[in-house]
């Protein structure tokens, strides 16, 4: 039904229709974001050789959605993303403030060692902190299987919410690596 409407709105232009569907999915995701997601599944991934493993809890509002192929496919993709990109946290909101402040001070000290003025050092530190958080927060990471390198994991979730019509939340994950932290 949405595909037909998208084609009507875009006057048959496929690219505009895709963009409309993407935007429509974002709007649906924004509406559904406040709903509780208490059902779901735990997915696992063991890399060839058995030296790397991942467990992910992905929640939805109903168990009906959790049993769909789309939901299970999303769960597999998230497992592989975590295995490949090694995030430390699900989102920025879940990072303890003291860790963020410690990293900010660390980056600022580096900039000051390079004889940068204090205001410039603070801006450099903020930029490096943003980059660090984008690399270590799952939802901020670039989706590794997207060739354009422009799609973030949170965009993947937003698209899934629009497609499934329910709120979908990554609750937690753990990544194991032999000889790792």
BELWO-V287439 format. One record per residue. PHI is phi in degrees with one decimal (999 if undefined). BURIAL is I if it has 24 or more other ideal C-beta (glycine too) atoms within 12 Angstrom, else O. Layout:
PHI:BURIAL + PHI:BURIAL
//
This chain:
999:O + -64.0:O + -62.7:O + -62.9:O + -64.1:O + -62.0:I + -67.5:O + -66.8:O + -62.7:O + -92.1:O + 54.9:O + 84.7:O + -80.3:O + -62.3:O + -64.6:O + -65.8:O + -64.8:O + -62.0:O + -62.9:O + -62.6:I + -62.4:I + -62.6:I + -63.8:O + -62.7:I + -63.6:I + -64.0:O + -63.5:O + -63.4:I + -61.1:I + -63.7:O + -67.3:O + -82.8:I + -56.9:O + -82.2:O + -74.7:O + -79.1:O + -112.6:I + -110.1:O + -98.1:I + 142.4:I + -140.3:I + -110.9:O + -106.0:I + -135.2:I + -146.9:I + -118.2:O + -71.7:O + -52.3:O + 97.2:O + 70.7:O + -100.0:O + -143.2:I + -142.1:I + -138.9:I + -123.8:I + -133.6:I + -102.0:I + -115.6:I + -107.6:I + -135.2:I + -75.9:I + -131.5:O + -72.0:O + -59.4:O + -66.7:I + -62.4:I + -89.0:O + -74.6:I + -63.7:O + -61.7:I + -64.2:I + -66.7:I + -65.5:O + -61.8:I + -61.5:I + -62.0:O + -62.2:I + -65.3:I + -59.6:I + -68.7:I + -60.8:I + -66.9:I + -62.5:I + -78.7:O + -102.1:I + 49.9:I + -69.6:I + -105.3:I + -132.9:I + -72.1:I + -145.8:I + -60.3:I + -61.8:O + -93.7:O + -84.4:I + -58.6:O + -56.1:O + -66.5:O + -70.3:O + -62.2:I + -65.5:O + -60.7:O + -64.9:I + -60.4:I + -63.9:O + -59.2:O + -68.4:I + -68.8:I + -60.8:O + -59.3:O + -67.4:I + -68.4:O + -63.5:O + -86.0:O + 64.8:O + -85.4:O + -61.9:O + -53.6:O + -63.7:O + -68.3:O + -60.9:I + -65.1:O + -67.5:O + -62.2:I + -61.6:I + -63.1:O + -64.1:O + -67.3:O + -65.3:I + -59.6:O + -64.2:O + -59.8:I + -66.4:I + -66.1:O + -87.0:O + -106.0:I + -102.6:I + -51.3:I + -68.5:I + -90.1:I + -69.6:I + -71.8:I + -66.8:I + -66.7:I + -95.8:O + -98.8:O + -63.6:O + -72.9:O + 72.6:O + -112.6:O + -92.5:O + -91.9:I + -61.3:I + -64.1:I + -67.0:O + -62.1:I + -66.3:I + -60.7:I + -62.6:I + -65.5:I + -61.6:I + -63.2:I + -72.9:I + -86.3:I + 76.6:I + -138.9:I + -68.7:I + -127.3:I + -132.9:I + -82.3:I + -81.5:I + -167.1:I + -154.2:I + -141.9:I + -122.5:I + -108.7:O + -141.6:O + -60.3:O + 78.5:O + -100.2:O + -73.7:O
//
